Amino acid sequence: MADSIEYRPTFCRICEPLCGMIATVEDGRLTALRPDRDHPLSTGFACQKGIAFTEVQNDPDRVTVPLRKTGDGGFEEVSWEEAMTDIAARLSRIVRREGSGAVGWYFGNPGAFSYSHLMWAGIFIKGLGRHTHFFTAASQDVGNRMVASQLLYGTPTALPIPDVLRTELLVVIGANPVVSHGSVLTLPRIKDRISDVVKRGGRVVVIDPRKTETASAFEWLGIRPDGDAYLLLSVLQVLFDEGLVACDAIRRQADGLEWLQLRCASFTPEATSARTGVEPEVVRALARDLARASSAAVYGRFGTSTGQSGTLTTYLIDAVNIVTGNLDSAGGTLFGDLGIPGQRWSMKLTGAYLRRAYRTKRSRVGGFPRVIGAEPATLMAKEITTPGRRQIRALFVSAGNPVLSVPNGDELESAAAELELMVGLDLYVTETTAHCDYILPVTTMYERDDFPVTFQTQQTTPFRQATEAVVDPVGDVRQEWEIIDDLMQRMDPRPPVFAVLSGVRKLLGWCGVEFTPRTLIDGIIRMSAGGDRFGMRRGGLTFRRLTADYPHGKVLEQFLPSGIAKTVVVYRGGRVHLEHASIATEIQKLSKRTAPEGFPLLMIGRREPRSENSWMHNSELLMRGERSHQALMNIRDAAVLDIFDGDRIGVTSPYGTIEIGVRTTEDIMAGVIAIPHGWGHRGTGGWQVANRAGGANVNRLTSSSPEDIEAISGMAWLTGVPVRVELL
């Protein structure tokens, strides 16, 4: 029996709702997680992934000491001193010989859920030198959203989100929030909140090639994969053609309305129906409903972001919200606001810097723009293998498994052998870190303090919550920022930014202040809405006050503010810019798009309730019930090929082939096959449950060729990929 049992409030950081959790800690060990009934927003809800995380925390397959690659391809345990001394020496030699352009860093999705990891990785990669390579999961996920915001609002950080709590009509395109729990949208209990739209007399329409879990709960409008841009252009054409646009009012908010009208003119519902599979009258009805609703919001995510026109589609989603008068309006789409003094001017400066970097800094391979400083991860392997200046010789991978998440992971595995140094910061030996010279063990979310800074402006309800570490780190693991900080201090010679950082630390130390990521995040909390303004506002929030006085979090306001676009949009006068040559080019490409012969089906992705990319596949609880990797096919398509439930099929694209089990259904458009991502564990990693699960790496069907990457944002092409299927 345990000598001590404590129940500690905290929150989950697997996905974006950040649900409140109660951690059971017995004798210093995390033994259970349950939903926090006292959390003001999630109110006792958590998904099975969050509840199962104790299995990750206590996983016997977890890496808990530094590992070094041996000559036979295995790993041996080493001390931190041995590992960091060798890594720093080898990295320093590479930088002295080749310059900072020989170093790359891949930053995976979970990193965005750790403020300290995010901050220190950014400082390291930018401080090392101006030519370093930085890759993130954004080019498989949200790069299109950032570029669309940069074009429309002048900064990639202005992210409009649907006001689900007040809207009368919610249109969801290519997203499955019942499973994802929201993406670029922080809304706990999202299914309940969307259901509330219907309960108060509104409607929810889900536009997707598959009748997803979200579509099954509301209205489903089937669409052909990658048809979103055509549909939205037709909606805009109807709005303009039928005089449903309040032009005078919108001109006070945005420039380029006539330009947009001209671009849409030829995309009538009749002209696009073959591309979308949607009847013209259905398109017209949707456009009229959006125009006539007292409030409406169009929201789109993964299905719209990773096709051939992801950025254009995201731009058009916002354009529909703008021309229907629903941008920056209650019940429409709203901007989050941290409420920091001088925020508008800091956003203007940041926006100007990022727009300039987007225009002037290009990837070495393919010449793609940098999106928030990052290059397309799809090209990472080519940046390693292509000779010349800035060829990557050292690669760091933190919180990611790009062998399973980036197109053509086989190419990346082969490229890894050419590196002089590869270092992974991870919980496991994964399919990617298996190729590393060193694997450095890191803490889980419950072994560190945290504040979800990334998601503060994506909350439908302005809210603050911070957490201390729930348990001490196991074994010899360290936080990512501690590892990075140690490496920065060991570099020889030390880059100027690292030297300045060290000087600041010493200066503050003389004043009795310890300089850590927490020092910075505490300052952000203090200066943002609700903060104590460093003692100037009595009762205001600090990191410590949040954890001590508000362990379940604190709601700042019931709703997001409306009418703040002029403080968020950084163009002169706070005006939205609709006219962009790059968008015109993307629209022109639509009419030239053709499908290759011999590939009659289109492959789309599929999110699963019990998966989060690849890193939740080592939980027995989540993998129970003989769970396996399966594709979904329309029952009529399957019948033509004499395919039945449980059969094994071969799926071939112009880029590769996989084998997978299949399940047939009527809840998917004809001509479409849906395959979940994140699978393909082949035993190269050290996680036993995941290895037993196996599955196929769907990204073998996708292309890493620069010609197949979206030019405007560097986004990977992961959905709407042409394929053919055969029975094995």
C-alpha positions in Angstrom: 0.0 0.0 0.0 1.3 3.5 -0.9 2.7 5.6 2.0 1.4 8.8 0.4 -1.2 9.5 -2.3 -1.8 12.9 -3.7 -4.3 14.2 -6.3 -2.7 17.0 -8.3 -4.6 19.3 -10.8 -2.8 19.7 -14.1 -3.8 19.6 -17.8 -3.2 17.4 -20.8 -0.9 18.5 -23.6 -1.4 15.8 -26.2 -3.8 17.9 -28.4 -5.2 21.5 -28.4 -8.2 21.5 -26.0 -5.7 21.1 -23.1 -8.3 19.3 -21.0 -8.0 19.5 -17.3 -6.7 16.4 -15.6 -6.3 15.1 -12.0 -3.0 13.2 -11.6 -2.9 10.5 -8.9 0.6 10.4 -7.5 1.6 7.5 -5.2 4.9 7.7 -3.5 6.1 10.1 -6.2 5.0 8.0 -9.1 2.2 8.9 -11.5 -0.3 6.0 -11.3 -3.5 7.4 -12.8 -5.0 10.3 -14.7 -8.7 11.2 -14.7 -10.6 14.2 -16.1 -10.8 17.3 -13.8 -14.5 18.0 -12.9 -13.5 21.4 -11.6 -11.9 22.6 -14.8 -14.0 25.5 -15.9 -13.9 24.5 -19.6 -13.4 20.8 -20.0 -15.6 20.2 -16.9 -14.8 16.5 -16.4 -14.0 15.5 -20.0 -10.9 13.9 -21.3 -10.4 11.6 -24.2 -8.9 8.1 -24.0 -5.5 9.3 -25.1 -5.2 11.6 -22.1 -6.4 9.0 -19.7 -4.0 6.4 -21.1 -0.9 8.6 -20.8 0.2 7.0 -17.6 1.3 4.1 -19.9 3.6 6.5 -21.7 4.8 8.0 -18.5 5.7 4.5 -17.0 6.5 2.8 -20.2 9.3 0.2 -19.8 10.3 1.0 -23.4 11.0 4.6 -22.6 14.5 5.9 -23.0 15.6 7.2 -19.6 19.4 7.5 -20.0 21.5 8.9 -22.8 22.1 6.3 -25.6 25.0 6.2 -28.0 25.0 4.3 -31.3 27.4 1.3 -31.4 29.3 -0.1 -34.3 26.8 -2.9 -34.8 23.9 -0.5 -35.1 22.6 -0.9 -31.6 22.8 1.5 -28.6 24.8 1.6 -25.4 24.1 3.7 -22.3 26.5 6.6 -21.6 26.7 9.5 -19.1 25.3 13.0 -19.9 28.9 14.3 -19.7 30.2 11.8 -22.3 27.3 12.5 -24.6 27.2 16.2 -24.4 31.0 16.6 -24.6 31.2 14.5 -27.8 28.1 16.1 -29.4 29.4 19.7 -28.7 32.8 18.8 -30.0 31.6 17.3 -33.2 29.0 20.0 -33.8 31.6 22.7 -33.2 34.0 21.1 -35.7 31.2 21.0 -38.4 30.3 24.6 -37.8 33.9 25.8 -37.9 34.5 23.9 -41.1 31.2 24.4 -43.0 29.4 27.2 -41.2 26.0 27.3 -39.6 24.3 26.2 -42.9 25.6 22.7 -42.3 23.2 22.3 -39.3 19.5 21.4 -39.4 16.8 20.9 -36.7 13.5 19.1 -37.1 10.9 20.2 -34.5 7.9 17.9 -34.2 4.3 18.7 -33.2 4.5 17.9 -29.5 7.2 20.5 -29.1 4.6 23.2 -29.6 3.0 22.1 -26.3 6.1 22.9 -24.3 6.9 26.6 -23.9 10.5 25.9 -22.8 11.3 23.5 -25.6 9.8 26.0 -28.2 11.7 29.0 -26.8 15.1 27.4 -26.5 15.0 25.4 -29.7 14.3 28.7 -31.5 17.1 30.5 -29.7 19.5 27.7 -30.6 18.8 27.3 -34.2 18.6 31.0 -34.9 21.5 31.9 -32.6 23.8 29.3 -34.2 23.9 31.4 -37.4 21.7 32.9 -40.1 22.1 30.0 -42.5 20.9 27.1 -40.4 18.1 24.9 -41.6 14.9 24.7 -39.5 12.2 22.2 -40.3 8.9 21.8 -38.4 5.8 19.7 -38.6 4.0 22.9 -39.8 4.8 22.0 -43.4 2.7 18.9 -43.0 0.0 20.7 -41.0 -0.4 24.5 -40.6 2.0 26.3 -42.9 -0.9 27.1 -45.2 -2.8 28.8 -42.4 0.3 30.9 -41.5 0.8 32.0 -45.1 -2.8 32.8 -45.7 -2.8 35.0 -42.6 0.4 36.7 -43.6 -1.1 37.6 -47.0 -4.5 38.7 -45.7 -3.6 40.3 -42.3 0.1 41.1 -42.7 1.3 38.7 -40.1 1.2 34.8 -39.9 0.3 35.0 -36.2 -3.2 36.6 -36.8 -5.3 33.4 -36.8 -9.1 33.8 -37.0 -11.0 31.1 -35.2 -14.8 30.3 -35.4 -16.9 31.7 -32.6 -18.5 28.4 -32.0 -20.1 29.5 -28.8 -22.3 32.1 -30.6 -22.6 31.2 -34.2 -25.9 30.3 -36.0 -24.3 28.5 -38.9 -21.0 26.6 -38.7 -19.5 25.1 -41.8 -16.6 22.7 -41.3 -14.4 21.9 -44.3 -11.9 19.1 -44.2 -11.8 19.0 -40.4 -12.9 16.3 -38.0 -13.0 18.1 -34.6 -14.9 15.3 -32.9 -11.7 13.2 -33.3 -9.0 15.9 -33.4 -10.7 17.9 -30.6 -10.0 21.0 -32.5 -7.0 22.1 -34.5 -5.9 25.8 -34.7 -8.9 26.0 -32.4 -8.7 25.5 -28.6 -12.2 24.5 -27.5 -12.5 21.8 -24.8 -15.6 19.5 -25.0 -15.8 20.6 -28.7 -18.4 18.0 -29.7 -20.7 19.4 -27.0 -20.0 23.0 -27.9 -20.7 22.2 -31.6 -23.9 20.4 -30.6 -25.0 23.5 -28.8 -25.1 25.3 -32.2 -27.9 23.0 -33.2 -29.6 23.1 -29.8 -30.0 26.8 -30.1 -31.6 26.5 -33.5 -28.5 26.8 -35.7 -26.9 24.4 -38.2 -23.6 22.6 -38.6 -22.6 21.5 -42.1 -19.5 19.3 -42.5 -17.9 19.2 -46.0 -15.6 16.2 -46.4 -15.0 13.3 -48.8 -15.8 11.0 -45.9 -18.7 10.9 -43.5 -16.4 11.5 -40.6 -17.3 11.1 -36.9 -18.1 14.9 -37.0 -20.2 14.6 -40.2 -22.1 11.6 -38.7 -23.2 13.8 -35.8 -24.4 16.7 -38.0 -25.1 17.4 -41.7 -22.7 15.9 -44.2 -22.0 17.3 -47.7 -19.7 15.0 -49.6 -17.0 16.5 -51.8 -14.2 15.1 -54.0 -10.8 15.3 -52.4 -8.9 18.5 -53.2 -12.2 20.0 -54.4 -12.4 22.6 -51.6 -10.9 25.5 -53.5 -13.2 25.0 -56.4 -16.2 24.9 -54.1 -15.2 28.0 -52.2 -14.6 29.9 -55.4 -18.1 28.9 -56.5 -19.6 30.1 -53.2 -17.9 33.4 -53.7 -19.1 33.6 -57.3 -22.7 33.1 -56.2 -22.3 35.7 -53.4 -21.1 38.3 -55.9 -23.4 37.3 -58.7 -26.6 37.4 -56.6 -25.7 40.6 -54.8 -25.3 38.9 -51.4 -22.2 40.9 -50.6 -22.5 44.0 -48.5 -19.8 45.7 -50.6 -19.8 49.2 -48.9 -19.4 47.7 -45.4 -16.7 45.3 -46.5 -14.8 48.0 -48.3 -14.4 49.7 -44.9 -12.6 46.6 -43.7 -10.7 45.3 -46.7 -9.0 46.3 -49.9 -9.2 44.3 -53.2 -12.9 43.3 -53.2 -13.3 44.0 -56.9 -10.1 42.0 -57.6 -11.5 39.0 -55.7 -14.8 39.3 -57.6 -13.0 39.1 -60.9 -11.0 36.1 -59.9 -14.1 34.2 -58.9 -16.3 35.1 -61.9 -15.7 32.1 -64.1 -16.0 29.5 -61.2 -19.8 29.1 -61.4 -21.3 26.1 -59.6 -21.9 24.4 -62.9 -18.3 24.9 -64.0 -16.9 23.3 -60.8 -19.4 20.5 -60.2 -17.2 17.9 -61.9 -14.3 18.9 -59.7 -16.2 18.9 -56.5 -19.0 16.3 -56.9 -21.4 18.9 -55.5 -24.6 19.7 -57.3 -24.8 23.4 -58.4 -28.0 24.1 -56.5 -26.5 22.8 -53.3 -23.6 25.3 -53.7 -26.0 28.1 -54.3 -28.1 27.1 -51.2 -24.9 27.1 -49.1 -23.8 30.5 -50.4 -27.3 32.0 -49.6 -27.4 30.4 -46.2 -24.0 31.9 -45.4 -25.1 35.3 -46.5 -28.5 35.4 -44.8 -27.6 33.8 -41.5 -27.4 36.3 -38.6 -23.9 34.9 -37.9 -21.9 32.3 -39.7 -18.4 30.8 -39.6 -16.5 28.7 -42.1 -13.7 26.7 -40.5 -11.3 24.3 -42.2 -8.3 22.2 -41.3 -6.3 19.1 -42.2 -8.3 18.0 -45.3 -8.0 21.5 -46.7 -4.4 22.1 -45.7 -2.5 19.3 -47.3 -3.9 19.0 -50.8 -2.4 20.7 -53.9 -4.1 24.0 -53.0 -3.9 24.2 -49.2 -3.0 27.8 -48.9 -5.4 29.0 -51.5 -8.2 27.0 -49.8 -7.4 28.6 -46.4 -7.3 32.0 -48.0 -10.7 31.4 -49.6 -12.2 30.2 -46.3 -11.3 33.6 -44.8 -12.5 35.4 -48.0 -15.9 33.8 -47.6 -16.0 34.9 -44.0 -15.0 38.4 -45.0 -17.4 38.9 -47.8 -20.4 37.6 -45.8 -19.5 40.1 -43.1 -18.5 37.5 -40.5 -14.8 38.3 -39.9 -14.3 40.0 -36.6 -18.0 39.7 -35.8 -19.7 37.9 -32.9 -20.7 34.5 -34.1 -18.4 34.7 -37.1 -14.6 34.3 -37.0 -12.7 36.2 -34.3 -9.1 37.0 -33.4 -7.5 36.1 -30.1 -5.7 38.9 -28.3 -3.1 38.5 -25.5 -3.8 42.0 -24.4 -0.1 42.9 -24.0 0.7 46.6 -24.0 2.3 47.6 -27.3 1.1 44.3 -28.9 0.0 46.0 -32.1 3.4 47.6 -32.7 5.2 44.4 -31.8 3.0 42.5 -34.2 3.6 45.1 -36.9 7.4 44.8 -36.5 7.2 41.0 -36.3 4.9 40.9 -39.3 7.2 43.1 -41.3 10.2 40.9 -40.4 8.5 37.7 -41.3 7.1 39.1 -44.6 10.6 40.2 -45.6 12.0 36.8 -44.6 9.3 35.1 -46.6 10.2 37.1 -49.7 14.0 37.0 -49.4 15.0 33.7 -47.7 14.6 30.6 -49.7 15.4 27.0 -49.3 18.6 25.8 -50.9 16.7 23.0 -52.7 13.7 24.1 -54.7 13.8 27.8 -53.7 10.8 27.6 -51.4 10.0 30.6 -49.0 10.5 30.2 -45.3 7.3 30.2 -43.4 7.9 31.6 -39.9 11.5 30.9 -40.4 11.0 27.2 -41.4 11.8 25.4 -44.6 9.6 22.5 -46.1 10.3 19.3 -44.1 9.6 17.4 -47.3 13.0 18.5 -48.6 15.0 17.6 -45.5 16.5 14.4 -47.1 17.5 16.3 -50.2 19.1 19.1 -48.1 21.2 16.3 -46.6 22.2 14.6 -49.9 22.5 17.5 -52.3 26.2 18.7 -52.4 27.1 22.3 -52.1 27.1 25.2 -49.7 24.7 24.8 -46.8 24.5 21.0 -47.2 23.3 19.6 -43.9 26.0 17.6 -42.1 24.5 17.6 -38.6 20.8 17.1 -37.8 18.9 17.3 -34.6 15.4 15.9 -34.2 13.2 16.8 -31.3 9.7 15.6 -30.5 9.2 14.2 -34.0 9.3 11.1 -36.1 9.7 12.4 -39.7 10.5 8.9 -41.1 6.8 8.2 -40.6 5.4 11.8 -41.0 7.2 13.3 -43.9 6.7 12.2 -47.6 9.0 9.4 -48.7 10.4 8.5 -45.3 12.6 5.9 -47.0 14.5 8.7 -48.6 15.1 10.3 -45.2 16.3 7.0 -43.7 18.8 6.6 -46.5 20.0 10.2 -46.2 20.6 9.8 -42.5 23.5 7.5 -43.2 25.3 10.5 -44.9 25.2 12.7 -41.8 28.3 13.3 -39.7 26.1 13.8 -36.6 22.5 13.0 -35.9 21.0 13.6 -32.4 17.5 12.8 -31.3 15.7 14.3 -28.2 12.9 11.9 -27.6 11.0 9.5 -25.2 11.6 6.5 -27.4 13.9 4.8 -29.9 11.6 5.6 -32.9 11.9 4.8 -36.6 13.7 8.1 -36.9 15.9 8.2 -33.7 17.0 4.7 -34.5 19.4 6.3 -37.0 20.8 8.8 -34.5 24.3 8.8 -33.1 22.9 9.8 -29.8 19.4 9.7 -28.3 19.0 12.1 -25.4 16.1 11.2 -23.0 13.6 13.9 -22.3 10.8 14.5 -19.8 7.1 13.8 -20.4 4.5 16.6 -20.0 4.0 15.6 -16.4 7.6 15.9 -15.5 7.9 19.6 -16.3 6.1 22.8 -15.5 4.1 24.4 -18.4 2.0 27.2 -19.8 0.4 26.7 -23.2 1.6 29.9 -24.8 1.2 28.7 -28.4 -2.6 28.3 -28.0 -3.5 31.5 -26.0 -4.8 33.3 -29.1 -6.7 30.3 -30.4 -9.0 29.9 -27.4 -12.7 30.6 -28.0 -12.9 31.5 -24.2 -9.9 33.6 -23.0 -8.4 31.4 -20.3 -5.2 30.9 -18.4 -3.8 27.8 -16.8 -0.3 26.9 -15.7 1.0 23.7 -14.0 4.0 22.7 -12.0 5.6 19.3 -12.7 3.4 16.6 -11.3 6.2 14.1 -10.7 10.0 14.2 -10.7 11.7 13.1 -13.9 12.4 9.4 -14.0 15.8 7.9 -14.5 18.3 10.4 -15.9 15.9 12.4 -18.3 16.2 16.1 -18.8 13.9 18.8 -20.2 14.7 19.8 -23.8 15.6 23.3 -22.9 18.1 22.1 -20.4 19.8 19.9 -23.0 19.9 22.8 -25.5 21.2 25.2 -22.9 24.0 22.8 -22.0 24.9 22.4 -25.7 25.0 26.2 -26.2 27.4 26.7 -23.3 29.7 23.9 -24.7 30.0 25.2 -28.2 33.6 26.3 -29.2 33.7 29.0 -30.4 30.5 30.2 -28.8 28.3 32.1 -31.3 27.6 35.7 -30.4 23.9 35.1 -29.5 24.9 32.3 -27.1 27.5 34.5 -25.5 25.0 37.3 -25.1 22.6 34.9 -23.5 25.3 33.7 -21.1 26.0 37.4 -20.2 22.4 38.1 -19.6 22.2 35.1 -17.3 25.2 36.3 -15.3 23.9 39.8 -15.1 20.5 38.7 -13.8 22.2 36.3 -11.5 24.0 39.2 -9.8 20.5 40.7 -9.3 19.2 37.5 -7.7 17.2 36.5 -10.8 17.6 33.0 -12.3 17.3 33.3 -16.1 15.3 30.3 -17.5 12.5 29.9 -19.9 10.2 30.2 -16.9 11.5 33.8 -16.3 10.4 34.7 -19.8 7.0 33.0 -19.7 6.2 34.5 -16.3 6.9 37.9 -17.9 4.4 37.1 -20.7 1.7 36.1 -18.2 2.3 39.2 -16.1 2.0 41.5 -19.1 -0.9 39.9 -20.9 -4.6 40.3 -20.1 -5.3 39.4 -16.5 -1.6 39.7 -15.6 -0.3 41.7 -12.6 1.8 44.0 -14.8 4.8 43.3 -12.4 3.0 44.5 -9.3 1.1 47.4 -10.9 -2.2 45.5 -10.9 -3.2 44.0 -7.6 -4.5 40.5 -7.7 -3.2 40.0 -11.3 -1.8 36.8 -12.6 1.7 35.4 -12.4 2.9 31.9 -13.2 3.1 31.2 -9.4 -0.3 32.6 -8.7 -1.9 30.5 -11.5 -0.5 27.3 -10.1 -1.1 28.2 -6.4 -4.5 30.1 -6.5 -6.0 28.8 -9.7 -4.8 25.2 -10.1 -7.9 24.4 -12.3 -7.3 27.5 -14.4 -9.0 30.9 -14.6 -11.5 32.2 -17.2 -10.8 35.8 -18.1 -13.8 36.5 -20.3 -16.8 34.5 -21.4 -16.3 35.3 -25.1 -13.6 36.5 -27.4 -13.9 40.3 -28.3 -15.2 41.4 -31.7 -14.3 44.6 -33.5 -10.6 44.3 -32.8 -9.4 43.6 -36.4 -7.8 47.1 -36.6 -5.5 46.2 -33.7 -4.7 42.7 -35.0 -4.3 43.4 -38.8 -0.9 45.0 -39.2 -1.3 46.6 -42.6 -1.8 50.3 -42.6 -5.1 51.3 -41.2 -5.7 47.8 -40.0 -7.1 46.9 -43.4 -7.3 43.4 -44.8 -5.5 42.9 -48.1 -7.4 40.5 -50.5 -5.3 41.2 -53.6 -2.2 39.1 -54.1 -0.4 38.0 -57.2 0.5 34.6 -55.6 -3.2 33.9 -55.0 -4.0 34.7 -58.6 -1.4 32.3 -59.7 -2.8 29.6 -57.5 -6.3 30.1 -58.9 -4.9 29.9 -62.4 -3.3 26.6 -61.6 -6.8 25.1 -60.8 -7.9 25.1 -64.4 -4.7 23.3 -65.5 -4.8 20.5 -63.0 -5.0 17.0 -64.5 -5.0 13.5 -63.1 -2.4 10.9 -64.2 -3.7 7.9 -66.2 -4.0 4.6 -64.4 -4.8 5.9 -60.9 -8.6 6.1 -60.7 -8.9 6.7 -56.9 -7.9 9.5 -54.7 -6.3 8.8 -51.3 -7.1 11.0 -48.3 -5.9 10.8 -44.7 -7.9 9.8 -41.7 -7.5 10.8 -38.0 -8.2 8.1 -35.4 -9.6 8.7 -31.9 -6.9 6.5 -30.3 -3.9 7.9 -32.2 -1.8 11.1 -32.1 0.5 10.8 -35.1 2.9 7.9 -34.4 3.8 8.5 -30.7 0.7 7.0 -29.0 1.1 3.6 -30.6 3.0 2.1 -27.6 0.1 2.2 -25.2 -1.5 -1.2 -24.6 -4.7 0.5 -23.5 -4.9 2.5 -26.8 -4.0 -0.5 -28.9 -6.4 -3.0 -27.3 -9.0 -4.9 -29.1 -6.7 -6.3 -31.8 -6.5 -2.8 -33.3 -4.9 -2.8 -36.7 -4.1 -0.4 -39.5 -7.0 -0.3 -42.1 -8.0 1.6 -45.2 -11.6 2.6 -45.8 -13.1 2.2 -49.3 -16.5 2.9 -50.8 -18.4 -0.4 -50.9 -19.2 0.0 -54.6 -15.6 0.7 -55.5 -14.6 -2.4 -53.6 -17.3 -4.6 -55.3 -15.9 -3.8 -58.7 -12.5 -5.1 -57.6 -14.0 -8.1 -55.7 -12.7 -6.7 -52.4 -14.4 -7.5 -49.1 -13.9 -6.5 -45.5 -10.7 -7.9 -44.0 -9.0 -8.4 -47.3 -5.4 -7.3 -47.9 -4.9 -4.8 -50.7 -2.1 -3.2 -52.5 -2.3 0.6 -52.9 -0.1 2.2 -55.5 0.5 5.8 -56.3 2.9 7.4 -58.9 5.4 7.5 -56.0 5.2 4.2 -54.2 3.2 1.1 -53.0 1.9 -0.1 -49.6 0.0 -3.2 -48.4 -2.8 -2.7 -45.9 -6.0 -4.3 -44.7 -9.3 -2.8 -45.9 -12.8 -2.1 -44.6 -15.7 -1.2 -46.9 -18.3 1.4 -46.1 -21.0 3.6 -47.6 -19.7 6.6 -45.6 -17.1 7.7 -48.1 -17.4 9.2 -51.5 -17.0 6.9 -54.5 -13.5 7.1 -55.9 -11.9 7.8 -52.5 -9.8 5.7 -50.2 -9.0 6.9 -46.7 -5.8 5.7 -44.9 -4.7 6.8 -41.4 -1.2 8.2 -41.0 1.5 7.5 -38.3 1.7 3.8 -38.9 4.5 1.7 -40.4 6.4 0.5 -37.4 8.8 -2.2 -38.8 10.8 -3.1 -35.8 13.5 -0.5 -36.3 12.3 1.4 -33.3 12.5 0.2 -29.7 8.8 0.4 -28.8 7.5 -3.1 -28.6 3.7 -2.5 -28.7 4.1 -0.2 -31.7 6.3 -2.8 -33.4 3.6 -5.4 -33.0 1.0 -3.0 -34.4 3.1 -2.6 -37.6 0.9 -1.1 -40.3 1.9 0.7 -43.4 3.6 4.1 -43.8 1.0 5.9 -45.9 3.6 8.6 -46.7 5.3 6.1 -49.1 2.4 7.0 -51.4 3.4 10.7 -51.3 6.0 12.6 -53.2 9.1 14.5 -51.9 9.8 16.0 -55.3 9.9 19.8 -55.3 7.5 19.8 -58.2 4.8 18.3 -55.9 5.3 20.7 -53.0 2.9 23.7 -52.8 5.0 26.6 -54.1 3.3 29.3 -52.0 3.9 27.7 -48.6 6.0 24.6 -49.0 3.2 22.4 -47.8 3.4 18.7 -48.4 0.9 17.0 -50.7 -0.7 14.4 -48.4 -4.3 14.3 -49.5 -6.0 13.8 -52.8 -3.1 11.7 -54.0 -4.0 9.6 -57.1 -3.8 5.8 -56.4 -5.0 2.5 -57.7 -6.0 -0.5 -55.6 -5.6 -4.3 -56.2 -6.6 -7.3 -54.2 -3.6 -9.2 -52.9 
